[in-house]
Amino acid sequence: MNYPQQIAIAILNWNGVEFLKKFLPSVIKNSDEKISNIYIIDNGSTDNSITVLQEHFPTIKIILLDKNYGFAEGYNRGLKKIEAKYYLLLNSDVEVPENWLKPLYELMESDENIAVCGPKLLDFEKRDTFEYSGAVGGFIDKYAYPFCRGRIFGNIEKDNQQYDSPLECFWVGGAAFLIRSELYNLLGGFDEIFFAHQEEIDLCWRLKNLGYKIICEPKSIVYHVGGGTLNKTNPHKTFLNFRNNLFLIYKNLPKFQRRKVLFARFYLDIIAALQMIFQGHFKDAKAVVKSYFDFWKQKKNLKYFNRKLNIKYHRGYYKKSIVFLNFIKKVNKFSELT
């Protein structure tokens, strides 16, 4: 199939004018214009984002949405208006250095079985430290808890080039997410019921169920602020993370596995909520309880994927409990996992 362009770099914006002013210049300067174009998908911003874009970045293509549809639906609506071989979804709070794009593009071109790839994510403020939302490739454990090569729960490692080899993983972070447009559209993009958080894990899981690969390519590096829209301590973020993880399990696991995992998760999440209470994070504990009520209310609206495979056969699946290893065995580094 012939596409009018190779890569569409799509940045979803909602009231992020300060991020646009700070980070968009690096994207313009360091993205190879021979293979890429830059788009801003505006999620109904009420600040002066559009005025700033028109005045200071006149070459950027703008796609206007009428309201804030969240991360998942916002991208789905915006990308319908873009034709390219690859979509590169890039957060507005990401700084990109020279030569960040070429390694990702070359990797995708080298193997048609690679559906998604992403760069090494480093912390914008602490540039020698991995960034929470993706580090150097995402994994998932036997109870569907996500973790990363370089980050296990809140334990974030420094980057000493210890994970600099390309690796087939389970998911890559949505802050910088390169995907074949044909596959994105085939699967209907992100599941919009997620709104925000873990929708990229869901999409990667569905692609893996079709036999495709997800790769992290550390030759590409970007610097991510993180928590730009919802701070890590925001109870609504806690709610979305817990609820959406239940969505992941219900949607993507076969029934014989799903029941066991949901049963175990219920008790593990109760323990997590009790710990939040003991730490004085009452709103977060309430958010965990709320996530279960919303999950049971909305699970009938979840879109089933018509090909569910045993997760044990997927690369990036970790057959042990990361909760047990981290909180009981005190395993804090990815390299310590066996």
VEXDODREN-179375 format. One record per residue (C-alpha): x, y, z; residue number from 1. Coordinates in nm, 3 decimals. Example, Ala and Ser with C-alpha at 12.3 -4.5 7.8 and 13.67 -1.06 7.14 Angstrom:
2
[[1.230 -0.450 0.780] 1]
[[1.367 -0.106 0.714] 2]
END
This chain:
338
[[0.000 0.000 0.000] 1]
[[0.128 0.346 -0.090] 2]
[[0.111 0.607 0.183] 3]
[[0.152 0.985 0.136] 4]
[[0.407 0.991 0.418] 5]
[[0.613 0.747 0.623] 6]
[[0.570 0.872 0.982] 7]
[[0.305 1.098 1.129] 8]
[[0.426 1.229 1.465] 9]
[[0.099 1.292 1.648] 10]
[[0.101 1.493 1.971] 11]
[[-0.222 1.499 2.171] 12]
[[-0.269 1.829 2.349] 13]
[[-0.512 1.943 2.614] 14]
[[-0.440 2.280 2.777] 15]
[[-0.070 2.209 2.742] 16]
[[0.049 2.536 2.599] 17]
[[0.353 2.553 2.828] 18]
[[0.461 2.203 2.725] 19]
[[0.417 2.294 2.358] 20]
[[0.633 2.603 2.393] 21]
[[0.899 2.413 2.584] 22]
[[0.921 2.082 2.395] 23]
[[0.783 2.127 2.046] 24]
[[1.099 2.306 1.921] 25]
[[1.307 1.993 1.994] 26]
[[1.059 1.775 1.804] 27]
[[1.069 2.008 1.503] 28]
[[1.448 2.040 1.508] 29]
[[1.538 1.674 1.565] 30]
[[1.276 1.487 1.361] 31]
[[1.383 1.397 1.010] 32]
[[1.145 1.591 0.787] 33]
[[1.226 1.360 0.495] 34]
[[1.031 1.079 0.661] 35]
[[0.802 1.256 0.908] 36]
[[0.541 1.526 0.955] 37]
[[0.421 1.667 1.286] 38]
[[0.056 1.696 1.388] 39]
[[-0.106 1.842 1.696] 40]
[[-0.436 1.677 1.787] 41]
[[-0.602 1.929 2.016] 42]
[[-0.845 1.778 2.266] 43]
[[-1.070 2.084 2.301] 44]
[[-0.816 2.303 2.482] 45]
[[-0.949 2.610 2.662] 46]
[[-0.608 2.778 2.702] 47]
[[-0.427 2.964 2.423] 48]
[[-0.265 2.653 2.273] 49]
[[-0.406 2.709 1.924] 50]
[[-0.306 3.076 1.915] 51]
[[0.049 2.991 2.019] 52]
[[0.072 2.714 1.759] 53]
[[-0.053 2.938 1.481] 54]
[[0.176 3.227 1.575] 55]
[[0.496 3.043 1.668] 56]
[[0.473 2.706 1.489] 57]
[[0.295 2.781 1.160] 58]
[[0.429 2.468 0.984] 59]
[[0.263 2.232 1.232] 60]
[[-0.059 2.070 1.114] 61]
[[-0.344 2.109 1.366] 62]
[[-0.640 1.875 1.408] 63]
[[-0.913 2.027 1.624] 64]
[[-1.146 1.818 1.840] 65]
[[-1.454 1.976 1.997] 66]
[[-1.387 1.861 2.356] 67]
[[-1.152 1.660 2.575] 68]
[[-1.199 1.295 2.476] 69]
[[-0.912 1.165 2.689] 70]
[[-0.599 0.993 2.564] 71]
[[-0.763 0.690 2.401] 72]
[[-1.056 0.844 2.214] 73]
[[-0.866 1.165 2.144] 74]
[[-0.601 0.977 1.952] 75]
[[-0.858 0.757 1.777] 76]
[[-1.049 1.058 1.650] 77]
[[-0.741 1.253 1.549] 78]
[[-0.558 0.970 1.373] 79]
[[-0.862 0.902 1.153] 80]
[[-0.773 1.228 0.979] 81]
[[-0.408 1.130 0.913] 82]
[[-0.268 0.901 0.646] 83]
[[0.079 0.758 0.705] 84]
[[0.257 0.423 0.712] 85]
[[0.338 0.468 1.080] 86]
[[0.180 0.666 1.361] 87]
[[0.422 0.792 1.623] 88]
[[0.223 0.892 1.929] 89]
[[0.428 1.141 2.130] 90]
[[0.334 1.306 2.457] 91]
[[0.348 1.683 2.469] 92]
[[0.581 1.667 2.774] 93]
[[0.861 1.487 2.588] 94]
[[1.195 1.631 2.477] 95]
[[1.365 1.450 2.190] 96]
[[1.740 1.467 2.114] 97]
[[1.914 1.423 1.780] 98]
[[1.876 1.088 1.606] 99]
[[1.584 0.973 1.820] 100]
[[1.360 0.887 1.525] 101]
[[1.586 0.698 1.284] 102]
[[1.653 0.389 1.504] 103]
[[1.280 0.336 1.555] 104]
[[1.203 0.376 1.186] 105]
[[1.483 0.144 1.077] 106]
[[1.372 -0.121 1.325] 107]
[[1.014 -0.117 1.196] 108]
[[1.134 -0.131 0.836] 109]
[[1.356 -0.432 0.914] 110]
[[1.077 -0.669 1.020] 111]
[[0.711 -0.658 0.916] 112]
[[0.624 -0.871 1.219] 113]
[[0.709 -0.584 1.454] 114]
[[0.382 -0.403 1.524] 115]
[[0.500 -0.151 1.782] 116]
[[0.831 -0.016 1.903] 117]
[[0.938 0.251 2.147] 118]
[[1.251 0.424 2.275] 119]
[[1.430 0.423 2.606] 120]
[[1.238 0.663 2.832] 121]
[[1.450 0.875 3.066] 122]
[[1.335 1.123 3.328] 123]
[[1.345 1.481 3.200] 124]
[[1.451 1.618 3.539] 125]
[[1.691 1.333 3.630] 126]
[[1.848 1.243 3.300] 127]
[[2.050 0.954 3.437] 128]
[[1.731 0.785 3.563] 129]
[[1.466 0.583 3.382] 130]
[[1.120 0.731 3.355] 131]
[[0.833 0.560 3.536] 132]
[[0.586 0.518 3.250] 133]
[[0.795 0.293 3.026] 134]
[[1.167 0.284 3.114] 135]
[[1.326 0.034 2.870] 136]
[[1.028 -0.183 2.783] 137]
[[0.719 -0.303 2.966] 138]
[[0.641 -0.646 3.112] 139]
[[0.343 -0.804 3.286] 140]
[[0.338 -1.063 3.565] 141]
[[0.112 -1.361 3.638] 142]
[[-0.149 -1.133 3.800] 143]
[[-0.134 -0.874 3.519] 144]
[[0.064 -0.615 3.716] 145]
[[0.269 -0.409 3.470] 146]
[[0.634 -0.328 3.540] 147]
[[0.935 -0.227 3.333] 148]
[[1.291 -0.310 3.254] 149]
[[1.431 -0.040 3.480] 150]
[[1.127 0.017 3.703] 151]
[[0.946 -0.216 3.944] 152]
[[0.651 -0.038 4.106] 153]
[[0.802 0.276 4.262] 154]
[[1.161 0.153 4.244] 155]
[[1.317 0.339 3.952] 156]
[[1.673 0.254 3.850] 157]
[[1.948 0.478 3.721] 158]
[[2.052 0.431 3.361] 159]
[[2.401 0.283 3.357] 160]
[[2.350 0.142 3.005] 161]
[[2.266 -0.193 3.169] 162]
[[1.959 -0.237 2.946] 163]
[[2.090 -0.103 2.617] 164]
[[2.008 -0.405 2.402] 165]
[[1.689 -0.415 2.192] 166]
[[1.435 -0.642 2.356] 167]
[[1.104 -0.799 2.269] 168]
[[0.875 -0.703 2.556] 169]
[[0.505 -0.704 2.638] 170]
[[0.433 -0.332 2.592] 171]
[[0.604 0.002 2.544] 172]
[[0.506 0.329 2.708] 173]
[[0.249 0.552 2.541] 174]
[[0.471 0.860 2.582] 175]
[[0.654 0.764 2.260] 176]
[[0.476 0.485 2.076] 177]
[[0.545 0.394 1.711] 178]
[[0.286 0.166 1.551] 179]
[[0.195 0.049 1.202] 180]
[[-0.112 0.249 1.101] 181]
[[-0.262 -0.051 0.921] 182]
[[-0.264 -0.252 1.244] 183]
[[-0.384 0.040 1.456] 184]
[[-0.683 0.084 1.227] 185]
[[-0.743 -0.291 1.191] 186]
[[-0.788 -0.324 1.568] 187]
[[-0.986 -0.002 1.603] 188]
[[-0.706 0.180 1.781] 189]
[[-0.721 0.225 2.156] 190]
[[-1.020 0.096 2.350] 191]
[[-1.195 0.420 2.440] 192]
[[-1.349 0.286 2.762] 193]
[[-1.001 0.318 2.917] 194]
[[-1.004 0.700 2.872] 195]
[[-0.642 0.723 2.985] 196]
[[-0.377 0.490 3.133] 197]
[[-0.291 0.135 3.024] 198]
[[-0.475 0.161 2.692] 199]
[[-0.137 0.112 2.525] 200]
[[-0.088 -0.214 2.720] 201]
[[-0.428 -0.331 2.602] 202]
[[-0.345 -0.253 2.239] 203]
[[-0.005 -0.425 2.264] 204]
[[-0.169 -0.730 2.424] 205]
[[-0.421 -0.755 2.139] 206]
[[-0.140 -0.729 1.885] 207]
[[0.059 -0.999 2.061] 208]
[[-0.248 -1.221 2.050] 209]
[[-0.229 -1.185 1.672] 210]
[[0.133 -1.298 1.675] 211]
[[0.306 -0.961 1.637] 212]
[[0.615 -0.838 1.822] 213]
[[0.653 -0.540 2.055] 214]
[[1.011 -0.410 2.075] 215]
[[1.195 -0.153 2.286] 216]
[[1.487 0.002 2.098] 217]
[[1.728 0.176 2.342] 218]
[[1.929 0.330 2.058] 219]
[[1.646 0.580 2.056] 220]
[[1.621 0.795 2.370] 221]
[[1.361 1.051 2.476] 222]
[[1.318 1.253 2.795] 223]
[[0.974 1.247 2.954] 224]
[[0.842 1.475 3.228] 225]
[[0.558 1.236 3.326] 226]
[[0.240 1.320 3.513] 227]
[[0.182 1.618 3.287] 228]
[[-0.196 1.576 3.281] 229]
[[-0.253 1.376 3.601] 230]
[[0.004 1.391 3.877] 231]
[[0.123 1.056 4.018] 232]
[[-0.041 1.140 4.352] 233]
[[-0.381 1.226 4.198] 234]
[[-0.652 0.986 4.330] 235]
[[-0.819 0.989 3.987] 236]
[[-0.498 0.846 3.843] 237]
[[-0.511 0.573 4.110] 238]
[[-0.870 0.501 4.009] 239]
[[-0.786 0.477 3.639] 240]
[[-0.482 0.256 3.695] 241]
[[-0.668 0.003 3.911] 242]
[[-0.988 0.001 3.706] 243]
[[-0.812 -0.016 3.370] 244]
[[-0.593 -0.300 3.488] 245]
[[-0.909 -0.496 3.566] 246]
[[-1.032 -0.411 3.217] 247]
[[-0.708 -0.553 3.077] 248]
[[-0.755 -0.883 3.257] 249]
[[-1.121 -0.921 3.169] 250]
[[-1.069 -0.838 2.800] 251]
[[-0.754 -1.025 2.712] 252]
[[-0.728 -1.339 2.921] 253]
[[-0.912 -1.661 2.830] 254]
[[-1.187 -1.748 3.078] 255]
[[-0.996 -2.028 3.250] 256]
[[-0.715 -1.784 3.336] 257]
[[-0.927 -1.475 3.387] 258]
[[-1.124 -1.609 3.685] 259]
[[-0.811 -1.714 3.873] 260]
[[-0.635 -1.384 3.811] 261]
[[-0.935 -1.167 3.905] 262]
[[-0.984 -1.370 4.224] 263]
[[-0.622 -1.318 4.328] 264]
[[-0.625 -0.952 4.227] 265]
[[-0.926 -0.878 4.444] 266]
[[-0.739 -0.978 4.759] 267]
[[-0.412 -0.820 4.650] 268]
[[-0.589 -0.491 4.577] 269]
[[-0.761 -0.501 4.917] 270]
[[-0.416 -0.527 5.074] 271]
[[-0.298 -0.235 4.859] 272]
[[-0.595 -0.022 4.972] 273]
[[-0.531 -0.107 5.339] 274]
[[-0.170 -0.006 5.299] 275]
[[-0.284 0.329 5.155] 276]
[[-0.505 0.381 5.459] 277]
[[-0.219 0.307 5.699] 278]
[[-0.006 0.559 5.507] 279]
[[-0.278 0.823 5.534] 280]
[[-0.368 0.817 5.163] 281]
[[-0.741 0.789 5.224] 282]
[[-0.851 0.931 4.889] 283]
[[-0.631 0.680 4.705] 284]
[[-0.781 0.392 4.906] 285]
[[-1.128 0.519 4.821] 286]
[[-1.023 0.531 4.454] 287]
[[-0.928 0.161 4.464] 288]
[[-1.274 0.071 4.600] 289]
[[-1.437 0.296 4.340] 290]
[[-1.239 0.125 4.063] 291]
[[-1.400 -0.210 4.147] 292]
[[-1.751 -0.069 4.148] 293]
[[-1.690 0.096 3.811] 294]
[[-1.533 -0.220 3.669] 295]
[[-1.836 -0.434 3.761] 296]
[[-2.066 -0.165 3.624] 297]
[[-1.886 -0.129 3.292] 298]
[[-1.748 -0.476 3.218] 299]
[[-2.055 -0.553 3.004] 300]
[[-1.944 -0.268 2.774] 301]
[[-1.594 -0.405 2.720] 302]
[[-1.508 -0.506 2.366] 303]
[[-1.400 -0.868 2.361] 304]
[[-1.104 -0.958 2.148] 305]
[[-1.187 -1.251 1.924] 306]
[[-0.855 -1.427 1.961] 307]
[[-0.745 -1.484 2.320] 308]
[[-0.425 -1.677 2.369] 309]
[[-0.262 -1.820 2.679] 310]
[[-0.053 -1.532 2.807] 311]
[[0.220 -1.779 2.909] 312]
[[0.327 -1.805 2.545] 313]
[[0.393 -1.433 2.505] 314]
[[0.737 -1.275 2.525] 315]
[[0.736 -1.019 2.802] 316]
[[0.515 -1.228 3.030] 317]
[[0.670 -1.295 3.372] 318]
[[0.538 -1.618 3.521] 319]
[[0.600 -1.520 3.884] 320]
[[0.437 -1.261 4.111] 321]
[[0.617 -0.928 4.096] 322]
[[0.421 -0.819 4.407] 323]
[[0.560 -1.106 4.613] 324]
[[0.915 -1.057 4.485] 325]
[[0.915 -0.681 4.538] 326]
[[0.731 -0.644 4.869] 327]
[[0.830 -0.971 5.038] 328]
[[1.162 -1.069 4.878] 329]
[[1.269 -0.701 4.834] 330]
[[1.364 -0.744 4.470] 331]
[[1.385 -0.386 4.342] 332]
[[1.576 -0.417 4.014] 333]
[[1.478 -0.583 3.689] 334]
[[1.822 -0.743 3.663] 335]
[[1.755 -0.930 3.991] 336]
[[1.456 -1.115 3.850] 337]
[[1.501 -1.482 3.770] 338]
END
